[in-house]
Amino acid sequence: MDGFWITLISLGVTALFILGIPIFLVISLWVIGVSVVIDFTLANVGVTLYEGLNFYGLLALPLFILTGDLINAAGIAKRLSDFAYSCLGWMHGGLGMASLGACGLFAAISGSNSATTATIGSIMHPEMKKGNYEEKFAAATIAAGGTVGIIIPPSIIFIVYGFMMNLPIGDLFMAGLIPGILMVIAMQIVCYTICRKNKWGVLTRFQAKKAVRMGLRAWLGFLAIGIVLWGIYSGAFSPTEAAGITTGFCLLAGVLVTREISLKALPNIMMRSGQITGMLAPLIAVSVVMQQVLSLLGAKEFITEVISMLGGYYPVLFACLALVLLAGTVLESLPNTIILAPILAPIAMSIGVDPIHFAVLFLIGDAIGFITPPYGLNLYVASSMTGIPYLKLVRSTLPYLYALMATWMLVAFFPSLSLWMLSF
């Protein structure tokens, strides 16, 4: 009888999700409904909601979100974009490639995919339109570039994953560096190939002096990246401390150096960051409760049994990754990570996959989900930012999707690509 009601509740919340109800409410309704059916005390739900956020490492979450907004407001993101274009503008698709490079640079400070898409998109998409790029392709380029926001360190999702799986967040950050760079390069190759074929973009003459000048002008961005990577890799401070230091640095840089942040603007910047944190934090908390309920229902044992039946290293590994990608098409990265990581990571470890390596593979799959319909958060961000209908962006994003999938498989077959940075 319980199975009937659980199925009915699941179908009901699925219908609500399809109708556009926010994922936080969908998961909350499912958790409360199933908890009542299986006599899981609601008092325990309240305790778990609190404990789900009572973790020091999660303090980095709002700080890195605020960092992203400060980088944009301080003009640092624009300077990084100008530097990337000064280096790549002489090539076919140079502005598009520069947009992808700027996404990688911005990701190395902000740690958020949607913030990367929105910030770099607002700067580079109008320029790509002026540069004779097809508008849909330009928007798709920005959406795809945003995927590296959660792979190149620092990363908000790596923080959550490390919290969930009790893994060193600093190690996770360093493990994501090379795969993130490979993702950017793979997408730049696609951009170059398509733009050369269609003769999109206006070529500019490469000027070494201009590139150096733009690089010096972007020194604040490079210094912020250096602070984060050096501090975490050297052990000088924890990821949470790195988030606080980087936030303070970007605030001082915007107020005292670039002077593009006024004291009057600070409340609005912090309010915007607070709104994003206010959406993510409750989602983390309720997803932790959902994970607990799924555990009581035996979901972990069921999935483990089914996948383990495949036998062999690669069949089991790729079954896990396929499940991550499938979930990523309909779920945002946070609930996908919180629900599936505790189930799939032990399965991967049982066949000998390094837990850090699997974390990188898991989160690359999560990142690819940002440009896969029907969810594809980055596509929605790019659509709302440019006014181009969502479905028209999907087709233009496919070449980038294939490139990211190929990079994903490359990292899967060669674990050293994610683990090499940890050997020093």
N, C-alpha and C positions, 0 to 999 in steps of 0.2 A: 504493500500500500504506500509506503514511503517513497518507493521508486516512482510511482504514478504521480505523486504530488511534486517531487523534485523535477521530473520531466516537464510537468505542466508549468512550473515556475520558470524553468530554463527557457521554454518556448516563449513564455510571456515576456521575459526580459529581453530575449532576442528580438522580438517584435518591437519593443520599445527602442532598442539600439538602432534598428533599421529605420525607425521613424525619426531618428535624430536626437533622442534623449541623451544627455551627457553621460559618458562612460562611468563617471563616478556614481551617479544615481543608479545606473543599471547594475553595477556590481553591488552597491549597497542594498538594493532591493532583493537581489539574489541571495546575498549573505543572510539578511534578516529572515527572508522567507524559508530558506533551507534550514537555518538554525532553529526556527520554530518547529519545522517538520521533524527534525532528528532530536528534538529536546536538548539542543545545545544552548545553555543558559545565556540570555542576553546580557547579563551582568558581566560574563566573561568576555563578551564581544566588546563591551565598553573598556574593560581593562586592556584587552589586546590592541584596541585602537590607540590607546595612550602609549603603551609600551612599544608599539610599532614605530613611533617617532622619537622615543626617548633614547636617542643614540647620538653621541657626540659627533661622529663622522658626518651625520646628515646636516650639521651646521654649514658645511661647505656648499650645500645646495643653494640656499638663498643668496649666499655671497657670490658664487660664480654667476648666478643669474643677474645680480646687480652689476657685476663686472662687465658683462656683455652690454648692458644699457649704458654704462659709463663710457665704455670704449667708443660706442656710437656717438654719444652726446659730445664727447671730447674731441671728435674729429680724428681719432687715431685710426679707426677703421677705414676712413677715406684715404688717409695717407698710405696705409698698407696697400689699398687697392691701386693707388697711383703708382706706387713702386712696382707692383706686379705687372702693370700695363707697360711701364717704361722698359721692362725686361723682355716682354713677350709681344709687344705691339707690332713688331716687324714680320711676324709669322701670320699665315692664314689662320683665322680664328683666334688671333692674338688676344683680343679683348675678352672673348669667351674663356680662353685658357687663363687669362689674368683673373677673371672672375672666380674660376675654380681654385686658382692659387690663393686668392684673397680669402676664399672660404676656409682653406686650410690654415692660413695665418690667423684668421679671426677665431677659428676653433681652438687654436693653441692658447687662447686666453680666456675664452668665454665658456667652453664646455657644453654648449647647447646647440642642437641641430636647428630648431625652429628660429632661434635668435640669429644663427648664422645665415639662414635663408632670408629672413626678413631684413637684416641689416645690410648684408652685401647686395641683396636684391634691390633694395631701395636706392643704393648707390650706383650699381653697375647696369641694371636693366634699362634705365633711360639712355645710358650711354651706348649700349648695344643696339638699341632701336635707332639711334642717330647714326651708328656705324654700319647701317645696311644689313643687319642681321634679321632673319625672320623672327617675328615677335614671339611666336610659340616656342621656337627653339631657344631663344634667349631666356624665356621664363623657365623652360625645362632645365636649362643649364644651371640656373641658380638653384632650382629645387634639388637637382642631383648633387650639386656641390655642398649643399647643407648637410648631406648624410654624414660627412666626416666630422660634423660637430660633436658627435658622441664617441668618436674613435680616437682622434688625435687628442692627447692629454693637454689640459685636464678635461675630465668628462664627468658630467653629472650622473650618467647611467653607470659608469664604472664605480662611482661612489656607492650607489645603491646596490650594485652587484656585490661589491666587496663587503658591504654591511650584511647582505643576505647570506652570503656563503662564507663569511669569516675569512676573507683573503686580504692580504696587504694591499691597500689601495694604491700605495706608491708603486708597487710591482705591476699592478694592473695598468697604471698610467704609462709606465715605460714600455710595457708589452704592446700597447696600442699604437706606439709612435710609428714604427716601420710600416705595419699594415695600413695605417691612415695615410701615410705618404704615398704608398703604392696605389691606394684608391684614387688619390688626386691625380697621379700620373696617368693611370688607366683612363680616367675621364678626360684628361687633357688630350690624349692620343685620339680618342673618339671625336672630340671637339675639332681638333685640327683636320682630321680626315673628312668629316662632314662639311666643314666650312671651305676646305680646299676644293671639294667636289662642286659645291654650290656657289663658289666665289663670293662668300659672305665676308663682310668686314672690310675695313679700309686699312691698308698696310701703311705703317709708319717706319721711317728710317731709324734703325737702332743707333742711339747715341750714348756712348759709355758715360760721358759726363752727366747727361741727364739722369741715367740710371743711378749713378752714384749720388747725385743731388737728391733724387727722390728717396733713395735709401737712407740718406742722412736725415731727411725730413721725417722719415718714419721711425726714427730711433726710439721713440717712446714705446711703440708697439713691439719692437724687437727686444727692448729692455724688459717689458712686461713678460714676454714669452720666456726670456732667459731667467727671470726671477722664479717663475713657476717651475720650469724644468730643472734648473740648478738646485733650487731649494728642496724639491722632493727627491731628486735622484741622489743628491749628496747626503740627505738625511738631516739637513739643517733645520727643516721644519716639516710638520705633517701636512697632508693635503688640506686639512681644515685650516691650519695656520697659513698655508700658501694662499688659500682663497681669501682670507682676511687681509693678508699683506698686499695681494694683487689688487683687491678692491680699494684699499687705502691709497696705493700707488696711482691707480687710474683716476681716483677722485682728485688727488693733489695735482696730477698732470693736467686734468681738465680745467681745474680752477686757477692754478698758478702758472702753468707753462703755455698750453694752447689758449687758455682763457676763453674757451668756447662753452664752458659750464658756468653759469651764474648761480649765486646762492639762491636766487628766487626759483631757479629751475630744479633745484635738488629735490624738493618735496614731490614734484611730479615724476621725476625719474625713479625715486624710491617707491612711490605708489605703484608705478607700472611694474616694477620688479616684484613688489609685494603681491600684486594681483596674480602674477604667474606662479609665485611660490604658493599662494593660497589655493591655486587649482591643483598643483602637484602634490603638496603635502597630504591633504586628505585622501588623495588617490593612493598614495603609498600606504597609508594607515589601513584603509579598507581592503586593499589588496593583500596585506599581511593576514587579515582576518579570513579572507577568501581562501588563501593558501592553507590556513588551519582547518577550515571546513572541508576543503578538498581532501586533506590528509585523513580526516575522520571518515570520509566517504570511501577511502581506499583508492583514490585516483592515482597516487604515486605507485602503489603496488601493481595496479592494472597496467599502467603505461610501461613500467619496468618489465613486466612479464611479456608484454606484446613485443617490445623492441628487442629484448634479450633473445627472443626466439629466432631472430634473424641470424645470430651467430656471426663471429668475425669482427675485426676491428673496424674496417671501413663501412660495412653494411650498417652496423649499429651507430657509428658516428654520423653517417649521412642521414640516417633515419631521424636522429635527434635534430640535425640541422634543418631537415625538411619540415619538421614539426615547428621549429622556431620561425621559419619563413612563412609557413601557413598561418600561424597565429599572428605574425606581424602584418599580414594583409588586412586583419580586422581589428587588431588591438594596438593601442599606443604602446611605446616601448616600456614604460614603467610597469603597467600591469602584466605585460608579456614577460618581463624579467622576473618580477616578484612571484608570479604564478608558476612559470615553467622552470626557472633556474634551479630551485631546490629539488625538482623532480628529475631533470635531465642531467645535471652535473654529476650526481652520484653514479648514474648509468655510464656516463663517459669515463669517469675515474675507474670504474670496475673493469673496463677493457684496456686501461693503461694510458688514457689521455691525460696529459698534464692539466691540472685544474686552471692554471693561468692561461694556457693555450686554449682550452675550451671556453674560458670566459671571453677571450678575444673573438673566437669563432661565433659564439652565441651573440655577441653584441654587434658584430658585422652583419649577421642575419637580421638583427633588430633594426640596424641602420638602413638596410636595403628595404625594409618594410615601410620606410618613410616615403618611398616613391612607388609603392605597389598598391594598385586599387584593390578593394574599394575604399580602404582607409587612406593611406598615403598622406600623412600630415603635411609634409613639405609641399605636396602638390596643392593642398588647400591653401597653405600660406602664400605660395606663389600666385595662385589663382586670385585670391582676395587682394593681393598687392598690385597685380597687373590688370585685373578685370577680364582676363582670358578664362573662358569656361573650363572647369576642371577636366572634363572628358577630352577636350582638345589638347590638353597638356600631356595626357597619358601616352599618346602615340609618339610624341616628340621625345619623351623620356626613355623610350625602350632601348635605344642604343647605349645609353648610360647604364641602364639596368643590366644589360648583358655584360658590360665591362666590369661592373661591380660584382656580378656573379662569378666571372672568371677570376677576379682577384680573390674572392672568398675561397674558391676551390684551390687556388695557388697557396694560400695561407694554410688551408686544411692539409694539403699534401706535404708542405714544408714547415713543420712546427718551429724551426729555427728563426723564421721570419718574425715570429712574435716573441720568442724566448731569447733571442741573441742579445738584446739590450740588458737582460738580467744577468748575463755571464760576466759582467765587468765588476 
